């Protein structure tokens, strides 16, 4: 039986595939940011540059059909939800950049800098997939541990939505029987999940929702790295 977090249903993507997907996610996040400025000459010019770059580098082929549609939609015409969802792909970009050892780890409650993450993977560079030396993936043990942490964090935040009460989260992680979980001590406060310096039961709704969105995107990227599904958007993040 496949349990949540056991994502290896398919072969794990290789380093070059991960790099191409990271560049795809950087492109999606960039397109989302441009949606705020329809009609602005600089934003319109960047949109044209983005599309031309994806064509010139053949990275358009690395995008899923829905992602191609999002990228090519004129500025100002995306549905609000589509633009918001696309902006959150920057958190998946962070995970893939980290997996290639191009970016240090981030705390579970800290947003990535999307511009910096895009730069380290070579976004808008002429030949980003041909860099020398080519990025290499961290070892499978590191990726497995990271995925186990993302599952645990995502589970705790979803569980809080259903049962908003403190718990001994550290003990739950140690004793869990339905999946292999992990949690870094730096993510805990008094045994439960910490969010921006306070225990989860003291965090406000905005902090909780932000952290949940981060966890969902990072969980998806982590499971994709483990072979959850060749199609990024199909990766399961059930908890």
C-alpha positions in Angstrom: 0.0 0.0 0.0 1.3 3.4 -0.9 1.3 5.7 2.1 1.5 9.5 2.0 5.1 10.6 1.5 6.1 7.4 -0.3 6.4 9.2 -3.6 8.6 6.9 -5.6 6.0 5.6 -8.0 8.2 6.6 -11.0 12.0 6.9 -11.6 13.5 9.9 -10.0 14.3 12.8 -12.3 18.0 13.3 -13.2 19.9 16.5 -12.5 19.3 18.0 -16.0 15.6 17.3 -15.8 15.5 18.9 -12.4 17.3 21.9 -13.7 14.9 22.3 -16.6 11.9 22.0 -14.3 13.5 24.7 -12.0 13.8 27.0 -15.0 10.1 26.3 -15.8 9.0 27.2 -12.3 11.1 30.3 -12.4 9.4 31.3 -15.7 5.9 30.7 -14.1 6.7 32.7 -11.1 8.0 35.5 -13.3 4.9 35.5 -15.4 2.8 35.7 -12.2 4.7 38.8 -11.0 4.2 40.5 -14.4 0.4 40.1 -14.0 0.4 43.0 -11.6 1.4 45.5 -14.3 -0.6 45.1 -17.4 0.0 47.9 -19.9 3.3 48.9 -18.2 5.9 49.1 -21.0 8.6 47.4 -18.9 6.3 44.6 -17.9 5.1 44.0 -21.4 8.7 44.0 -22.7 9.7 41.5 -20.0 6.8 39.3 -21.0 8.0 39.3 -24.6 11.5 38.6 -23.5 10.3 35.7 -21.4 8.5 34.1 -24.2 11.4 34.6 -26.7 13.8 33.2 -24.2 11.7 30.0 -23.6 11.6 29.5 -27.4 15.3 30.2 -28.0 16.4 27.8 -25.2 13.8 25.2 -26.2 12.6 25.3 -22.6 9.0 25.9 -23.7 9.0 22.1 -24.2 9.7 21.7 -20.5 6.4 23.3 -19.7 3.1 21.5 -19.2 0.3 22.5 -21.5 -1.4 24.6 -18.8 1.9 26.3 -18.0 2.4 27.2 -21.7 -1.1 28.7 -21.7 -0.3 30.7 -18.5 3.0 32.0 -19.9 1.4 33.1 -23.2 -1.7 34.7 -21.9 -1.6 38.5 -22.3 -0.9 40.5 -19.2 -3.9 41.4 -17.2 -6.0 38.4 -18.4 -5.1 35.7 -15.9 -7.8 34.6 -13.4 -6.9 35.8 -9.9 -6.5 32.2 -8.6 -4.2 31.3 -11.5 -1.9 34.2 -10.9 -1.8 33.5 -7.2 -1.1 29.8 -7.7 1.6 30.6 -10.2 3.4 33.0 -7.8 3.6 30.2 -5.2 5.6 28.1 -7.7 8.6 30.1 -6.5 8.6 27.8 -3.4 9.0 24.8 -5.6 11.8 26.5 -7.4 13.6 27.0 -4.1 13.3 23.2 -3.4 14.8 22.3 -6.8 17.6 24.9 -6.5 18.3 23.5 -3.0 18.3 19.9 -4.4 21.0 20.9 -6.9 23.0 22.5 -4.1 22.6 25.9 -5.7 20.9 27.5 -2.7 21.1 26.9 1.1 18.2 25.6 3.1 15.4 27.9 4.2 13.3 27.7 7.4 9.9 26.2 6.9 8.2 29.5 7.7 10.4 31.8 5.5 9.5 32.7 2.0 12.0 32.3 -0.7 13.4 35.4 -2.6 12.1 34.4 -6.1 14.5 36.7 -8.0 17.5 35.3 -6.2 16.3 31.7 -6.6 15.7 32.3 -10.3 19.2 33.8 -10.8 21.0 30.8 -9.2 19.4 28.4 -11.7 20.3 30.6 -14.7 16.9 32.1 -15.5 17.1 34.2 -18.6 20.7 33.2 -19.3 21.5 32.3 -22.9 22.3 28.6 -22.4 21.2 27.8 -18.8 21.3 24.0 -19.2 24.8 24.0 -20.5 26.6 25.6 -17.6 30.0 24.2 -16.6 30.1 22.5 -14.2 26.6 21.1 -14.6 24.6 21.1 -11.4 24.5 17.8 -9.5 21.7 16.6 -7.2 22.3 16.1 -3.5 22.3 12.5 -2.4 19.2 10.4 -2.2 19.4 10.3 1.6 19.3 14.1 1.8 16.4 14.3 -0.6 14.5 11.6 1.3 15.0 13.4 4.6 13.8 16.7 3.1 10.7 15.0 1.7 10.0 13.4 5.1 10.2 16.8 6.7 7.9 18.4 4.2 5.3 15.7 4.7 5.5 16.2 8.5 5.2 20.0 8.3 2.4 19.8 5.7 0.5 17.2 7.8 0.8 19.3 11.0 -0.5 22.5 9.3 -3.4 20.6 7.7 -4.2 18.8 11.0 -4.3 22.2 12.7 -7.0 23.3 10.3 -9.1 20.3 11.4 -8.1 20.1 15.0 -6.8 23.5 16.2 -5.2 22.5 19.4 -1.6 22.0 20.6 0.1 18.6 20.5 3.4 16.9 21.1 4.4 17.1 17.4 7.9 15.9 18.1 6.5 12.7 19.7 4.1 12.2 16.9 6.9 12.4 14.3 8.9 9.8 16.3 6.0 7.4 16.7 4.2 7.8 13.4 3.3 4.4 11.9 1.8 5.4 8.6 4.8 7.2 7.0 8.4 8.0 7.6 8.4 11.5 9.1 11.2 13.9 10.1 11.3 17.3 11.7 14.2 19.6 12.5 14.4 20.8 16.1 14.7 24.3 14.9 11.1 24.0 13.6 9.8 23.3 17.1 8.8 25.3 20.1 7.8 23.5 23.3 7.4 20.3 21.3 5.0 21.7 18.7 5.5 23.4 15.4 6.8 27.0 15.6 5.7 29.6 13.1 7.6 32.9 12.9 8.8 32.6 16.5 5.6 31.5 18.2 4.0 28.1 18.8 1.4 27.2 16.2 -1.5 27.8 18.6 -0.4 31.4 19.0 0.1 32.2 15.3 -2.4 34.4 13.6 -4.5 33.3 10.5 -2.3 35.1 8.1 0.9 33.4 9.4 -0.8 30.0 9.4 -2.1 30.4 5.8 1.3 31.6 4.5 3.1 28.7 6.2 0.5 26.2 4.8 1.0 27.5 1.3 4.8 27.3 1.6 4.5 23.7 2.9 2.2 22.6 0.1 4.5 23.9 -2.6 7.6 22.5 -1.1 5.9 19.1 -0.4 4.9 18.9 -4.1 8.5 19.7 -5.3 10.0 17.2 -2.8 7.7 14.4 -3.9 8.4 15.2 -7.6 12.1 14.8 -6.8 11.3 11.3 -5.3 9.5 10.2 -8.5 5.9 11.0 -7.4 4.8 11.7 -11.0 6.6 12.7 -14.2 4.0 15.5 -14.5 4.8 18.1 -11.9 1.2 19.3 -11.5 0.0 15.7 -10.9 2.3 15.0 -7.9 0.3 13.9 -4.9 0.7 15.9 -1.7 -1.9 14.1 0.4 -1.2 13.9 4.1 
